[in-house]
Amino acid sequence: GDDAAAVRPLVARAVADAAKPMDPAAFAAARAAYTYRILASIETPSDQAGTYGWYSVEGDPAYAPAEGAPGGRYFGLAAALTPAGVAQTVARYLGPAPAVVILTSQPPAGGKKSAT
């Protein structure tokens, strides 16, 4: 929009805050809310079928949240998350963009293209 410059500092501050570990109690509450939201979204057979379909297409149906929920692999991994680990991941993915170097083939000496 017209106020992109005004929003930029707000976004930068939000990204910087996300790259800091959350308070452990707030983190536990957020993880519990996430778990309940996922469980609520797979409560019907149709929802479960859709979830399995997605993870089957992705090549890992055993990872689907409905598999063994809430004691399955998906929720086990969510339970293993820590505030510091999440902040580290956020900092990695939302930090400065990496430098990209593009290499091209060089013409042979003398500037003539080879016949091969």
C-alpha positions in Angstrom: 0.0 0.0 0.0 0.9 3.7 0.2 2.2 3.3 3.8 4.8 0.5 3.2 7.6 2.6 4.6 5.6 3.1 7.8 4.9 -0.6 8.2 8.5 -1.7 7.6 9.8 -0.8 11.1 6.9 -2.7 12.7 7.6 -5.8 10.6 11.3 -5.6 11.4 10.6 -5.3 15.1 8.2 -8.3 15.0 10.8 -10.4 13.2 13.5 -9.4 15.8 11.1 -10.2 18.6 10.3 -13.6 17.1 14.0 -14.4 17.0 14.2 -14.1 20.8 13.1 -17.1 23.0 9.6 -16.8 24.3 8.9 -16.9 28.0 8.6 -20.6 28.9 5.1 -20.3 30.3 3.9 -18.3 27.2 5.6 -20.9 25.0 3.9 -23.8 26.8 0.5 -22.1 26.5 1.1 -21.4 22.7 2.1 -25.1 22.2 -1.0 -26.3 24.0 -3.2 -24.0 22.0 -1.6 -25.3 18.8 -2.0 -29.0 19.9 -5.7 -28.4 20.6 -6.2 -26.6 17.3 -4.7 -29.4 15.4 -6.7 -32.0 17.3 -9.9 -30.1 16.7 -9.2 -29.9 13.0 -8.9 -33.7 12.7 -11.9 -34.7 14.7 -14.1 -36.1 11.9 -13.3 -39.0 9.6 -13.4 -36.7 6.7 -10.8 -34.4 8.3 -8.6 -37.3 9.1 -8.8 -38.6 5.6 -7.8 -35.2 4.3 -4.9 -35.1 6.7 -3.7 -38.6 5.7 -4.1 -37.6 2.0 -1.9 -34.6 2.4 0.9 -36.4 4.2 0.6 -39.4 1.8 1.1 -37.0 -1.1 4.1 -35.6 0.8 5.5 -39.1 1.2 5.1 -39.6 4.9 1.6 -40.7 6.0 2.9 -42.0 9.3 3.8 -38.4 10.2 0.2 -37.2 9.9 -1.1 -35.6 13.1 -4.0 -38.1 13.3 -1.5 -41.0 13.5 -1.4 -41.8 17.2 -2.6 -38.4 18.3 -1.7 -36.9 20.7 1.0 -39.5 21.4 2.1 -39.9 17.8 5.3 -38.7 16.1 3.8 -35.4 15.0 2.8 -34.3 18.5 6.0 -35.9 20.0 8.1 -33.5 17.8 5.9 -30.6 18.8 6.3 -31.5 22.5 10.1 -31.5 22.0 10.2 -27.9 20.8 11.9 -25.4 23.1 11.7 -21.6 23.1 15.4 -21.4 22.3 15.2 -23.9 19.4 12.2 -22.1 17.9 13.9 -18.7 18.2 17.0 -20.1 16.6 15.0 -21.4 13.6 13.2 -18.1 13.3 16.5 -16.2 13.3 17.8 -18.6 10.6 14.9 -18.3 8.2 13.8 -14.7 8.8 17.3 -13.3 9.1 19.2 -11.6 6.4 19.0 -13.2 3.0 22.1 -15.2 2.1 24.3 -14.1 -0.7 23.7 -15.9 -4.0 26.5 -16.4 -6.5 25.6 -17.3 -10.0 28.3 -19.0 -12.1 28.2 -19.1 -15.8 30.4 -21.0 -18.2 33.2 -18.9 -19.7 34.0 -18.8 -23.4 37.2 -20.4 -24.4 40.3 -18.2 -24.7 40.2 -16.0 -27.8 36.4 -15.5 -27.6 35.5 -18.2 -30.1 32.9 -20.8 -29.3 34.1 -24.3 -29.4 32.6 -26.8 -31.9 31.7 -29.2 -29.1 
